[in-house]
């Protein structure tokens, strides 16, 4: 029984990491459409990975402390945060970005940092939600960071071929996955 609970937690973490990484994939596709060199691709992967890892860690730390205080209501709070974050991602995906691809190679590292922060702000809520569910901090950071970097680099490579519209679909899919994980947490499936 303990293995199935652990497996469910790892599955939930992988789904959340994939969902969070899809927003980076979406942005990376748009950046890739604008054209990047190898150095810019590396910087994008590192910056996106650091922010995607750092924000959930902050949320996890805050969530773990509050989880013991909140007791049995913690899973509801976590579920609501996941569903709300997924809903926000859906709304942003439906609104679209107007097809504009940010040329980060022109804006330098400052623009890249701003983009990384903007993409990872929602990860604070996701990290809080995972913290209320008692996910291991080191495992969560490693999984979220690795998935984020992989999806960012993949998005950059595919960007020139796929185009900006796929980025919008990635945001929609990410929102749907977050909502599904939130529902699973609320119903205690996960």
N, C-alpha and C positions, 0 to 999 in steps of 0.2 A: 504494500500500500504506500509506503514512504517513497518508493521509486516512482510511482505514478504521480504523486504530488510534485516531486522534484522535476519529473519530465514535463508536467504541465506548466510548471513555473519557467523552465528553460524555453519551452515552446512559446509561452507568452512573451518572454524577454526577446526571443528572436523575431517574433512578429512585430513587437514594438520597435525594435532596432531597425528592422526593415522599413517599417512605416516612417520612422523618423528620417532614415536615410533617403527615402524617396523624395523628400523636399530638396535635399542636397543634389540628388540625381537630376531633379527638374531644373535647378539653378545651374548645375554643371552642363546640362544639355544646352541651355541658353548661352552659357559662356563659351562652350565648344563651338556653337554656331558662329559666334563672332570671330573664332580663330584664336588659338593659343599656341605658345611654344612649350617645349618640354619643361622648362623652369616654372612657367606659370601653372602648368598642370600639377606639378609637384607641390607648389605653394597652395593651390586651391585644395588639394587633397589633405594636406597637413592642417591648414587653418580650419576647414570644415570639420575634420575629424576631432581636432582639439575642442572646438566649441560644442560639437555634438556630444562629446564625452564630458566636458566640464559642467555644462548646465544640468544634465540629469544627475550628476554627482551632487551638486548643490541641492537639487530637489530631493535626492535620496536621503541626504543627511538631514534636511529639514523634515522630510516625511517620516523617517524612522523615529525621530524624537517625538513627533506628534502622534504616531501610531499607538504607542503605549498609553498615551493620555486619552486618546479617543476610543480605544477598545474596539468593540465589535462594529462600531460605525465606520471604522477606518476603510474597510473595503468599499463601502458605498461612496465615500468621498473620493477614493481612488478611481472608482468606476465613472463617477460623474466627471472628474477631471479628464479622463481619457476620452470619454464621449464628447465633452465640450471641445477639447483640443482637436479631435477628429472632425467635428462639425465646423470648427473654424477653418481647418485645412480644406474642407469641401467648399465652403463659401469662397475662400481665396482662389481655389482652383476653378470654380465656376465663373468668377469675375475675370480671371485671366490676367495676364500681364501686358496685353496689347501687342504681344509678339516682339517686344523689344529685348534684345540680348545685351546684357551689360558687358562692356568691353573692359574687363578687369586689367588687362595688360596695359591699358592707357591710364587707368586710375591709380595704379600702384597698390602697395600693401594696405594703405589706409582704406581704400574702397573694398578690398578683399576682407578686411577685418569687419567693416560695417556689414557686409553681406553675410559673413559668418555669424555675427551676433543676431542679425535679423532672422536668419534661418533657424537659429537654435533657441530663441526666446521661448517657444512653446515647449521645449524640452525640460524647462524648469518644472512645469506642471506635470509632465509625464514622469519625471524623476520623483516628484512628490508622490504621485500615484503609485509608482513602483515601491517607494519607501514604505508606504502604508501597507504594502503587501509583503514586506520583509524580504525583499530580494537582496542577495549578497552584493555589496557595493563594488568589490573588485571585479566580479564576474560581469555585472551590469556595465561597468565602465569599459571593460575589454570588449564585450560583445557590441555595444553601441558604437564605440569608436572604430572598431574593425569594419563593421558593416557600413558605417558612414563613409569611411575612406574608400572602401571598395566601390560603393555606389557612386561616389563623387568622381572617381577616376573613370569608371565605366561611362558615366554621363558625359564627361569631357570627350572621351574617345568617340562616342557615338553621336555627339552633338552635331557635327558637320553633316552627318549622313541622315539623321532622323529629323532634325529641325526642332523649332521651338514648341510646336504643338504637343509633342510627346511629353515635354516637361509639364505641361498643364495636366495631361492625363495622369502622370506620376503623382502629382499633388492630390488629385481626386482619389486615386487608389490608396495613397497613404492615409487620407482622411477616413476612407471606408474601413481600412484595416484597424485604425485606432478606435473607431466606433465599435467594431466587432469585438475587439479585445476588451473594451469597456463593458460591453454587454455580458461577455463571458465572465468578467470579474464580478459584475453585479449579481449574476445568477449563480455564482460560485462554481462555474464550470471549470474555471482556471483558478 
